[in-house]
Amino acid sequence: METTLVQPNGVAPSQSRADGGTSTTSQLELSRKIAALTDLTAQQLRTEWRRLYRNHPPRLSRDLLVRTIAYRLQELTYGGLSKATQRRLIALTKELHTSGGITPDSGPRVRPGARLVREWRGRTHTVVVTEEGFEYAGRTYSSLSKIAQAITGAHWSGPRFFGLNRSDPSDAPSNANLRNTIAEGEVCNG
C-alpha cells in the first residue's frame, strides 16, 4: 500500500510505503507534508483521511483532522504501535467497557531472577526476585517494603527504596549512594 499526500495545488509529491520503508520520502519531506496539511481545506482534509484510513472521516474539528492525518503519515513512514502496546490498549479498553473503570497497575513488573541492588549506609544490599516474592539475606519476603524496613528499620515504600518508581525526582535515592558496578540482570539504585 502506497500513500501520497495531495497538495492544495493538486500535485502529489514523493511516496512512502506502509511497511515502514521510504522510497524517496525523507524526514524533511515528511515534515513538509505535515506542514502542508494546515494549508488544506476541510474538504481536502476529509479526502486525505479517506485515502489514508480507507473509510469515512469522523466528525472532527479541522484541527483534529490535521493532527490525526499527521499521525497517520508518520505511522505509515516510521511504523505504528508495537503489537504488545496494541494488545495492552485492547485489554484496557475491554476492562473499561466491562467494569466502567481501569484498575491501576499493581506496581513495577520485575521478572523472576532479576537482582535489585541498593547501597544503604555503606553496605550493599542485594534482593533477588523470585516466583514467590523476594529473597534477601537468605529469607523470602512477600514485599519489597518489608525488605526496605528490615534494612532501614523504618517504614519505606519498597519500590521507591529500590528505585523502581521514579514519579517524583525528589523522592529518588541520591546518586551519592549509587553503586558503580552493575552485573547483567541487576537493577542498581543508590
Secondary structure as UniProt FT lines:
FT   STRAND          2..3
FT   TURN            8..9
FT   STRAND          16..17
FT   TURN            18..19
FT   HELIX           27..36
FT   HELIX           37..39
FT   HELIX           42..53
FT   HELIX           62..78
FT   HELIX           83..99
FT   TURN            112..113
FT   STRAND          115..120
FT   TURN            121..122
FT   STRAND          123..129
FT   STRAND          134..136
FT   TURN            137..138
FT   STRAND          139..141
FT   HELIX           144..152
FT   HELIX           158..161
FT   TURN            162..163
FT   HELIX           169..171
FT   HELIX           175..177
FT   TURN            184..185
FT   STRAND          186..189
//
